Amino acid sequence: MEGFAVFPRRAGGLPLLDVVGELDIATAPELTDAVATALVGAASDGVPLVLDLTRCTFLDSSGSRAVGMAARQGAGAGVRVVLVSPRSVSAVRRVVEHVGLAAVMAVHDDLDAALAGEAASR
């Protein structure tokens, strides 16, 4: 989908998926595929996976379901999946809060907080 991408990278020694653009019914499968690939590496390394929605501009129910499924798939693979969802991206953060993603994964305001939280839990 034009304007949407998932960029895999590492931050603080952890695998990270940087989600850019609108995460919706048309793009959620791309995130799901990226998560499946990233979980293999995270499980192999024995580290958490970070999903970063800082550059995500829109999140609908299909997108939030994909994010929630990432946490469930991670749990099945023995990988903790954490979410970065800044309050400054209010349209996305409202959906994250409304659907209760914090019940299935840690939600952080920024990447530094996520990395610090994961370092403290290791």
N, C-alpha and C positions, 0 to 999 in steps of 0.2 A: 504494500500500500504506500502510495506517495506520501512523503512527510513523516513516515513512521520508521523507526529503526530500533534495534536492540544491539547495543555495543558491549561485547564481553571485554572485561579488563580486570586488573587486580588493583586492590587498594589496601594498604596496611597488611599485605600478605594474604588477603582474602579474595576469592573470586567474586566479581561484581558484574551485574547486568545493568547497564545504563539504558533506561527506557526513555526514548525521545519521541515526542509527538502524541497523537491521540491513540489511546489504548481502548479499543472498542470491539464490537462484534467482528469487524473485518480484520483487525490486527491481532486480536488475542491469540490466534493459533501460532503466530510468529513468536510471541512471548513464550507460549507453551513449549515450542520446539527448542528455543534457546535455553529454557530452564532445564529441560531433559538433558541436554548436552552438558550444561554447567554442573548439574547434580552429579554426573559421573565423575568429573574432576574433583569436586568438593568432597565426595565420599571417599575417593582414593586418597586425597590429602588429609582427610579427617578434620576439615574446617567448615565453618558456616558459609552460606551463600548470601550475598547481599543483593537485594533488588532495589535499585535507586530510581525513584520516580521524580527526582528533582526537575528533570526536563520534560516530564510528561505533562501535556497541556489539557488533557481531557481523559476522564475515566468513566465508562458506563458500567452497567451490571455485568456484561460479558467480560470486560477487562478486570473488574474486581473479582469475578469468579476465577479467572485465570491466575490472579495473584494469590487468592486463597488456596487454589489447587496446588500452586507451587509449594506452599507451606506443607500441605498434606503429603505431596509427593516427596518432599524433603524428609519429612518424618519417617516415611516408609523406607527411605534410603539411609536413614540414620544421620541426616544432615539438617541442622538448624537453619531455617531461612528467615532472614530479618529484612525489614522494609524501611527505606528512607522515604519519607513523605513530608516535605516541609509545609509548615502552616502557611507560609507565604504563597504557596500554590493552592489557594483556598478551594478552588473548584474540585481539585483532586482530593485534597485532605478531607473535605466534607464527605465525599463518598467513602473514603477509607474509614472514617468514623461511623458513618451511618450504617454501613454493612457489618461493622464489628470485626474488622480484620485484626485488631489488637487481641482478640480472643484466640487467634490461631498463630500469631507471630508477633515478635517485638516490633513496634513501630517507633522510629526515631525521627526527630525534626531535621537532622542533617547528617551527612556522612561522618563527620568527626564524632558525633555522639554515638552513631552506630558502631564505629570502630572501637571507641573507648568502651562501650558496653560489652562488646564481644571480647575485648582484651581482658576485661574484668571477670568475665564468666569462664575463661579458660583456666 
